Amino acid sequence: MMNPANTPIEAVAESRHDLIFVVEDEPEISRLICRTLQEYGFDVRSFRTGQELLGALASARPRLCLVDLGLPDIDGMELVGRLWKTHDCPVLILTGRSHVADRVVGLETGADDYIVKPFEPRELIARIRVILRRYARSTEPEPATAARCARFAGWRFDPDSNRLTSPAGHAVELSVSEARLLAALLQRPNRILTREQLAGRSDLDPLDRSIDVRISRLRQKLEDSPASPTLIKTIYGAGYLFAAGVAWD
């Protein structure tokens, strides 16, 4: 349940009235979450089951889905994976599961962030805003550049179409945010890049786990052994390094 401390909340109206889908099977918790979001100016639609949410996605596109893992009809992790693979919709997990393993699986499955109940309403709103700002930037048009394709370790990447082709010639699907991260790595191979550099901003929010999550997703697609990566290396305390030669044509 939400922590009632520090309420009432100073409502800060959002200018866009972003639509957020909430799937939570406990009516009282769902009402509290929806009321908090509405007080901050968000439009909200709530659902009790994962299937109800998936059905609603056929006719509406939310800016973010807030998902509880303990749903009556579908495993919450499975729902998160389906939202990421088929709808490319930002997902924030809001659950009572506090184990580190659940956090790791949730983020690697496709969630953009993970909050454990009870939580502070201000923290929920702050994390939602971080995700929405990040996705807004990822859809902004970039200046026109000469069309070039990158080749590395047998792979081919076309940043103009976000098309990634494996050494065996198979197309590998990338989300827009994953493609932009891969392009940033390929443009500066064999160099340590901070999370701020990869995010393209110097004021990266401490709550923002997006770069780490997207790195994990890219490793799942590029690496033979994601747990022991050879292409995208973690430089502890510094950032990430793309450890391969890159040729542009």
N, C-alpha and C positions, 0 to 999 in steps of 0.2 A: 504494500500500500504506500501511497505517497506520504512523505513526512509532512505533517501539518505545521511544523515549526516555521517561523519567519513569514507567516501569512498575516494580513492580506498582502497580495502581490501588487507592486506598482506596475500597472498594465502599461506596456509600451506598444502603441499601435504599429502594425506593419503596413507599409504603403501598398504592397502588392496583393494582400489578402490571399496568400499562397494556400492552395488546397493540400491538406494533409489527411491521409487515410490512417485510421487507428484500428488495429485488430487486437481485441482484448476480450476474453470471454467472461471476466468478472464484471458485472454491471456497475458496481460501486466504483471500482478502479477506473473503468472506462469513462464514467461520468466525470471523475476528478481530472483525468488527463484531458478530456475534451474541454472542460471548463477552463483549465489553465491555458490551453492553446487559444481558445476563443478570447480570453481576456487580453492576450497579446496580439489580437487582430488576425489570427489565422482562421481560414475556413476549414471545417472538420467534418469528416464522415466516419462513423464508427461501425465496426463489424464484429460479430461474435466468433466467426469461423474463418479459416483460411479460404475456403471455397467461396464464401460470400465476397471476400476481398478480391479474389481472382475474377469473379464474375463482374464486379464493378469496374475492373480495369479494362473491360471490353468497350466501355462507353465513356470513360473519364480517365484523365492522366493527372495524377497528383504530383506535387513537387517532391513529396517524400512519403514513405510508408513507415509507420511506427508499429513494430511487431512484437507481441508477446510470444514466448517460446512454448508455453503450456497451453496449446489449443486443443479443443475436443475432437477435431476431425483430421488434422494433418500435423505432422511433426513441424515445429517452428523452424528448425534448421532447413528442412526441405523446402518450406515456403520461401525462406530467404534466398536459397539457391535459385528457385524458379523465378523470383522477382528479378534477380540480377541477370540471369541468362536470357529470359524472354522479354523483359520489360525495361531493362537498363534504368531502373528506378532507384534512387537513393533509399537506403534502408537503415533505420535506427532500431536496434533491439532494445527492448525495455522488459526486463524479466527479473524473477526472483532467484535465478540460478547464478550463484556467485563464484563457482569454481573457475580457476584459471583455464582449465581445459575447455570449458564451455565458451569462455571469452575468445580463446584462440580459434576454436572451430567456427564460431559465429563470424568472426572477422574474415577468416579464410574462405568461408562459404560465400561471402558476398556482402556482409553488412559493412556500412560505413562507420558505425560506432556502436557501442554496447554500454548500456547503463543498467545498474542493478538496483532493484527496489529494496528499501525505501530510498527516495531520491529527493533532492531539493528542486522545487519548480524552476528556480532561476537557472540551475545547471542544465535542466532539460531544454529550456528555451535557448540557452547559450550554445549547446551542442547542435541543436536544430539549425540555428542561424549559421554556424560554422559550415555545416554540410550544404546549406542552400547557397551560401556565398561561393563555395568551392565549385559547385555544379554550374552556377551562373557564369563563372569565369571560364569553365571548360567548354561552354557553348558559344563564347564570344568569337566572332570571326577574326582570323589572323590576317596580317598583311600578305598580299600575294607574293609568292616566291617562285623561283624557277623549279619546275617539277623535277625531283630527283628521287631515286630509289636507293635504299641502303642495303648492302650485302654484308653479312657477318656470320661466321661459323656455319655456312651453308644455308642460312636463312635469308629471306628477302622481305624488305618492308617498304611499302609505298605510303609515305605520310600524306599524300594528296587524297588517297581513298581509304586510309587506315587499314590497308590490306596487308596481312602478314602471311607469308608462305613458308612452310617448313622445308627442310632439306629434302624430304621425300616428295615435295610438290603439293602437299595438302594445305588448303586454306585454313587458317586459325582465326577464330573470331575474337576481336578485341572491342571493348567498350571505348567510347570517346576518350574518357579519362585515362584508360590504360594506354591507348595509342599515343596520347600526348606525352605521357611519362616515358614511354619507350623512345619516342623521338628525342626527348631531352637527353636521355642516356646515350643514344647513338651519336648525337652531335658533339659529345665530349667524352669519347671513350678513354679508358685507362687514366681517368682523373677522378679524384674523390669529389663527390658532389654532396653538399649538405641537403637536408630535407627542405630547407628554405629555398635553395637554388632549384631543386626539382619541382617545388610548388610554384616557382616563379614569383615569389614574394618574400620580403624581408620581415614581415610582421606575422609570421605563421603562429596561429593560436596554439598554446600548449596542449589544448584538448584535442587538437586536430591529429587524428591517426591515419589520415587518408593516404599519405605517401607510403607508410609501412604496409597498409593493407593492399595497395596497388602493386607494390613490389612483390608481395607474396603471391598475388594473382598472376603477375607476369612470370614469376619463377615456375608456377604450376604449368604454364604453357610453353616455356622455353627450355627448362632444365630437364635433363634425364633424371636427376635426383634433386628435387626442390629442397630437401633438407640439407643437402651438401652442394650448394650452388657453385658452378664454375664460371658462369657468365655474369651474373649480377651478385657481386660480393658485398657483404656488410663490413664496413670499416667501423668497428665499435668506437663510440664516442665522437665519430666524425661524420659519417653518412654512408653513401653507397658508391661503388665503383663498377663500371661496365668493363669487364676484363676480356676484351676481344678486339681484334682489328676490325675497322669498319671502312668499307669502300662505297663511295657514292657514284652513281652513274645516271 
